[in-house]
Amino acid sequence: MCDESDLARWAKGVSRREFAAMGAAATLLACTASDAGAAGLAEQMVAIEAGAGTMGAFFVHPASGAHPAVILWPDIAGLREAKKAMARRLAAEGYAVLVANPYYRDVPAPQFSDFADFAGNGGFQKVGPWRAKLTAEAIMADAAALVAWLGGQAAADAAKGIGTQGYCMGGPFTVWSAAGSGGRIAAAASFHGGGLVGEDPKAPVNLLDDAAGTSYLFAIAQNDDAKSPTDKDMLRKAADVAGAKAEVEVYAADHGWTVPDSPAYDQPEAERAWTRLLALYANTLKQA
């Protein structure tokens, strides 16, 4: 997962290649907004009574009908425009998407306007105390509240399973969500997720058997794999032992490659990960 060495590099300035990537990301965001409008989406900020107070969240869905629901857990920079754009793109595919503010215990969203704001203005130090509260138990309680809230929304099809996807620190949140939501999470996708493997009983790798009916996608960054080369094998083994369906793959891109406002954004690999996410949801959430 991202660390202070990454942030120091980003704060000093991005390379020419990274500027090009961020330019491509801006184009993608603009196209996403246009596509979302053409698709006839409805969106709003909502207030949800969660595990430790009231969480502000972003909810976007097709303007009519009931659709499979998805909970999106942001990366370390929190709920911001880039995450809203990603949610709109998914909603345009026929999903009711709820983007959580994981830091609601301390601050409302947005905490940062974009990832450059996070990297250049002491983001890592600011989020440290907020992030320390996001234990497995805390996220399980939050996820249960989000699932319950979605159950009362006309735009969310209660007869379908729920999906969840997370980025960076949000990667493990998807497994905790599945483990703590009473079987309602049918699919969980982690993109360059950190802290998935460990000896703690609550480490995600040790909880796959708590939600063996969930299908998983673990998309791993190449530099994260270089730091912890056995993690992918341990995730595969844990899924096999649990009898859970799991796709585990290392992508040819660095941590943050799927997020449009990240200097590590890699459009070809991001689109490949997007394709795999849509396949996961089509095979689980949209099944009768």
Backbone torsions as a table, in degrees:
resi	resn	phi	psi	omega
1	MET	NA	167.4	-176.0
2	CYS	-66.2	147.2	178.7
3	ASP	-135.6	-176.5	-174.5
4	GLU	-66.6	-26.6	177.5
5	SER	-66.6	-38.8	174.9
6	ASP	-62.2	-46.4	-176.3
7	LEU	-65.7	-37.3	178.0
8	ALA	-61.5	-42.0	179.2
9	ARG	-65.0	-44.4	-178.8
10	TRP	-66.8	-37.4	-178.0
11	ALA	-66.5	-33.5	-179.4
12	LYS	-74.1	-17.9	179.8
13	GLY	131.9	144.1	-178.3
14	VAL	-91.9	158.1	179.9
15	SER	-75.5	171.4	177.8
16	ARG	-59.5	-40.7	178.4
17	ARG	-61.2	-42.5	-178.2
18	GLU	-68.6	-36.4	174.6
19	PHE	-60.0	-41.2	179.0
20	ALA	-63.3	-41.2	179.3
21	ALA	-63.5	-41.5	-179.6
22	MET	-68.3	-33.0	175.1
23	GLY	-64.6	-41.8	176.7
24	ALA	-63.3	-36.8	178.8
25	ALA	-63.8	-41.8	179.0
26	ALA	-61.6	-39.8	177.2
27	THR	-63.3	-42.5	178.8
28	LEU	-61.3	-43.7	179.7
29	LEU	-61.4	-42.1	179.3
30	ALA	-63.9	-43.6	178.9
31	CYS	-64.8	-38.1	179.4
32	THR	-61.5	-45.9	180.0
33	ALA	-61.0	-41.4	179.5
34	SER	-65.4	-45.1	180.0
35	ASP	-62.7	-38.7	-178.6
36	ALA	-63.7	-42.9	179.0
37	GLY	-62.8	-41.6	-179.8
38	ALA	-66.3	-27.5	-176.9
39	ALA	-79.5	-9.8	179.7
40	GLY	73.6	59.6	-179.4
41	LEU	-97.8	155.0	172.0
42	ALA	-116.9	139.1	-178.7
43	GLU	-146.5	154.0	177.6
44	GLN	-166.6	156.6	167.5
45	MET	-81.9	138.1	-177.3
46	VAL	-127.4	160.0	177.1
47	ALA	-114.6	126.6	-175.0
48	ILE	-126.1	130.1	175.1
49	GLU	-75.2	109.3	-173.7
50	ALA	-110.4	-160.6	-172.3
51	GLY	-65.4	-26.7	-174.7
52	ALA	-140.9	37.5	179.8
53	GLY	131.8	-157.1	-177.6
54	THR	-100.4	121.9	179.1
55	MET	-98.2	128.5	168.2
56	GLY	-83.5	133.6	-178.3
57	ALA	-141.9	161.7	179.7
58	PHE	-106.3	126.2	-176.9
59	PHE	-122.3	122.7	-179.9
60	VAL	-135.4	140.4	-174.8
61	HIS	-162.0	162.8	172.7
62	PRO	-55.9	144.6	-172.3
63	ALA	-66.1	-19.1	179.1
64	SER	-136.0	154.6	176.9
65	GLY	86.3	172.5	177.1
66	ALA	-110.2	137.6	-170.8
67	HIS	-136.9	155.3	177.4
68	PRO	-57.3	139.4	-175.9
69	ALA	-94.6	149.6	177.7
70	VAL	-136.2	135.2	172.8
71	ILE	-103.1	123.4	-179.7
72	LEU	-107.8	121.6	176.5
73	TRP	-99.0	119.7	-177.7
74	PRO	-69.9	173.4	173.1
75	ASP	-81.6	-168.0	-172.8
76	ILE	-62.0	-24.5	-179.2
77	ALA	-83.7	-1.9	169.5
78	GLY	82.6	-169.9	-178.3
79	LEU	-77.6	115.0	-177.2
80	ARG	-147.9	-176.2	-173.7
81	GLU	-60.5	-37.6	179.9
82	ALA	-60.0	-39.6	179.3
83	LYS	-72.5	-34.2	175.2
84	LYS	-63.8	-41.0	179.4
85	ALA	-64.0	-40.4	177.1
86	MET	-63.0	-39.5	179.0
87	ALA	-66.5	-40.0	178.6
88	ARG	-62.4	-40.7	179.9
89	ARG	-62.1	-41.3	178.6
90	LEU	-69.3	-40.2	178.7
91	ALA	-60.4	-35.6	179.2
92	ALA	-65.5	-16.2	175.7
93	GLU	-88.4	0.6	176.0
94	GLY	103.1	35.1	-180.0
95	TYR	-126.6	151.1	172.7
96	ALA	-97.2	110.3	-167.2
97	VAL	-111.3	126.6	179.6
98	LEU	-114.1	115.9	179.1
99	VAL	-97.6	116.6	-176.3
100	ALA	-80.3	153.0	166.9
101	ASN	-101.8	97.1	-175.2
102	PRO	-65.3	-19.2	-176.8
103	TYR	-95.5	17.7	-173.4
104	TYR	-60.3	-23.1	178.9
105	ARG	-61.8	-24.6	-174.8
106	ASP	-118.4	-41.6	-173.2
107	VAL	-146.9	146.0	174.6
108	PRO	-74.6	163.5	176.2
109	ALA	-90.4	151.2	-1.9
110	PRO	-84.1	144.0	174.9
111	GLN	-84.1	-28.4	179.5
112	PHE	-140.3	146.1	-179.1
113	SER	-72.6	-34.0	178.1
114	ASP	-162.2	-178.4	-176.0
115	PHE	-70.5	-30.4	176.4
116	ALA	-63.0	-38.8	176.4
117	ASP	-62.2	-44.6	177.9
118	PHE	-60.4	-49.6	-174.7
119	ALA	-68.6	-34.2	-173.8
120	GLY	-92.2	-6.2	-174.2
121	ASN	-130.6	43.2	173.8
122	GLY	66.9	32.2	-176.4
123	GLY	-57.8	-43.3	-176.4
124	PHE	-61.3	-42.3	179.8
125	GLN	-69.2	-37.9	-178.7
126	LYS	-65.4	-43.6	-174.1
127	VAL	-80.9	-14.4	-176.2
128	GLY	-49.1	-54.3	-180.0
129	PRO	-65.7	-32.9	179.4
130	TRP	-68.6	-45.0	-175.1
131	ARG	-67.5	-30.2	-179.1
132	ALA	-60.7	-23.2	-179.1
133	LYS	-83.1	-8.7	-173.1
134	LEU	-90.5	66.1	177.9
135	THR	-78.0	170.1	176.7
136	ALA	-56.6	-44.4	-178.6
137	GLU	-64.4	-39.7	-179.6
138	ALA	-65.3	-43.9	-179.0
139	ILE	-69.8	-36.8	176.0
140	MET	-59.6	-42.8	179.2
141	ALA	-66.4	-41.7	177.8
142	ASP	-63.2	-44.7	-178.6
143	ALA	-62.0	-41.3	178.2
144	ALA	-60.7	-39.3	178.4
145	ALA	-67.2	-39.8	179.1
146	LEU	-66.5	-41.0	177.5
147	VAL	-62.3	-43.3	179.1
148	ALA	-63.5	-41.4	178.6
149	TRP	-62.7	-44.9	179.0
150	LEU	-60.7	-32.4	179.4
151	GLY	-63.2	-18.0	179.3
152	GLY	-102.4	9.0	-177.5
153	GLN	-102.1	128.9	-179.5
154	ALA	-62.4	-28.4	-178.3
155	ALA	-76.0	-15.1	-179.1
156	ALA	-102.8	124.8	-178.0
157	ASP	-77.0	106.0	-177.0
158	ALA	-68.6	-16.0	179.9
159	ALA	-81.9	-10.7	-179.0
160	LYS	-102.2	156.2	172.4
161	GLY	-69.6	163.6	-179.5
162	ILE	-104.7	143.8	174.8
163	GLY	-103.6	159.8	172.7
164	THR	-146.4	140.1	178.7
165	GLN	-135.9	144.7	-176.7
166	GLY	-143.8	153.6	-174.1
167	TYR	-126.6	136.3	178.6
168	CYS	57.0	-119.7	-179.3
169	MET	-63.6	-21.3	178.0
170	GLY	-74.7	-12.1	179.2
171	GLY	-58.5	-54.3	178.4
172	PRO	-65.4	-24.1	179.2
173	PHE	-60.4	-29.4	-178.6
174	THR	-67.7	-39.6	178.8
175	VAL	-70.6	-41.7	177.1
176	TRP	-62.7	-36.8	177.4
177	SER	-61.6	-45.4	-179.4
178	ALA	-63.9	-40.6	-177.4
179	ALA	-71.0	-25.4	-174.6
180	GLY	-108.6	13.6	-172.9
181	SER	-117.1	23.8	172.4
182	GLY	58.5	35.4	177.0
183	GLY	81.2	5.6	-178.6
184	ARG	-80.2	-20.7	179.4
185	ILE	-85.8	113.0	-177.7
186	ALA	-93.5	-22.2	-177.4
187	ALA	-146.7	137.8	-179.6
188	ALA	-136.7	128.5	-177.6
189	ALA	-125.3	125.8	177.9
190	SER	-111.6	125.1	178.2
191	PHE	-113.7	121.6	-173.4
192	HIS	39.6	47.6	-179.9
193	GLY	-73.7	142.2	177.3
194	GLY	-104.5	153.4	175.2
195	GLY	69.3	28.4	179.4
196	LEU	-76.9	-26.8	-174.1
197	VAL	-120.4	135.2	178.0
198	GLY	-179.2	175.1	-177.8
199	GLU	-88.1	-15.6	178.8
200	ASP	-59.4	136.6	179.3
201	PRO	-56.5	-25.6	-179.9
202	LYS	-92.8	2.5	174.4
203	ALA	-61.2	137.8	-176.8
204	PRO	-50.5	-38.7	-178.6
205	VAL	-60.1	-24.7	-178.8
206	ASN	-94.8	4.3	-176.9
207	LEU	-115.7	2.3	-177.3
208	LEU	-62.8	-29.2	179.1
209	ASP	-77.7	-9.5	175.6
210	ASP	-78.5	-15.2	178.6
211	ALA	-144.3	57.4	-175.2
212	ALA	-64.2	-19.7	178.3
213	GLY	-79.1	-5.6	178.6
214	THR	-85.3	140.6	172.9
215	SER	-95.5	137.5	-172.4
216	TYR	-118.7	149.5	170.6
217	LEU	-130.4	117.8	176.9
218	PHE	-114.2	104.0	179.8
219	ALA	-101.6	114.1	-169.4
220	ILE	-108.2	136.6	177.5
221	ALA	-74.5	147.4	-176.8
222	GLN	-64.2	-35.8	179.5
223	ASN	-75.9	-29.6	172.7
224	ASP	-66.3	-39.3	178.2
225	ASP	-64.6	-36.8	179.0
226	ALA	-64.9	-34.4	179.5
227	LYS	-74.9	-35.5	-176.5
228	SER	-135.6	73.7	-171.3
229	PRO	-68.1	-15.0	-179.2
230	THR	-92.9	-8.0	-176.1
231	ASP	-59.1	-42.7	-177.4
232	LYS	-62.9	-37.4	-179.8
233	ASP	-69.3	-38.1	179.7
234	MET	-69.2	-36.0	176.4
235	LEU	-65.7	-43.3	178.8
236	ARG	-62.6	-43.6	-179.3
237	LYS	-64.2	-43.1	-179.9
238	ALA	-62.7	-39.8	178.5
239	ALA	-65.7	-41.2	178.7
240	ASP	-62.3	-45.0	-179.5
241	VAL	-63.0	-39.1	-179.1
242	ALA	-78.0	-12.9	-175.4
243	GLY	71.5	27.3	-178.2
244	ALA	-99.1	144.1	174.4
245	LYS	-75.3	128.4	-178.8
246	ALA	-148.7	129.6	172.3
247	GLU	-102.9	118.5	-178.6
248	VAL	-121.5	120.0	-176.4
249	GLU	-145.7	140.4	172.2
250	VAL	-92.4	126.9	-179.0
251	TYR	-96.5	152.3	-178.3
252	ALA	-83.1	58.4	-179.6
253	ALA	-160.4	162.3	-174.7
254	ASP	-92.7	169.5	-178.2
255	HIS	-51.5	127.1	-178.3
256	GLY	97.2	4.4	-171.0
257	TRP	-64.8	-20.1	-176.7
258	THR	-89.7	-8.1	-170.7
259	VAL	-100.1	119.3	-170.9
260	PRO	-60.3	-26.8	-179.4
261	ASP	-99.0	12.3	177.4
262	SER	-89.7	139.8	175.5
263	PRO	-61.3	-19.4	179.1
264	ALA	-87.8	0.6	-176.7
265	TYR	-53.2	130.5	179.3
266	ASP	-128.2	102.7	-170.8
267	GLN	-60.1	-47.1	-179.6
268	PRO	-58.9	-45.7	-179.4
269	GLU	-73.2	-30.7	175.5
270	ALA	-64.8	-40.7	178.8
271	GLU	-68.3	-34.0	177.0
272	ARG	-66.6	-41.6	177.0
273	ALA	-65.1	-38.7	177.5
274	TRP	-60.2	-42.6	179.2
275	THR	-61.8	-41.4	179.7
276	ARG	-68.5	-35.3	176.6
277	LEU	-63.0	-47.0	-179.9
278	LEU	-62.0	-37.5	178.1
279	ALA	-65.2	-41.6	177.8
280	LEU	-59.0	-48.4	-178.2
281	TYR	-68.7	-38.1	179.2
282	ALA	-63.0	-35.1	-176.7
283	ASN	-84.1	-8.9	-177.9
284	THR	-123.9	-63.6	-172.6
285	LEU	-68.8	-33.3	-175.6
286	LYS	-92.7	1.6	177.6
287	GLN	-76.5	145.1	-179.6
288	ALA	-65.9	NA	NA
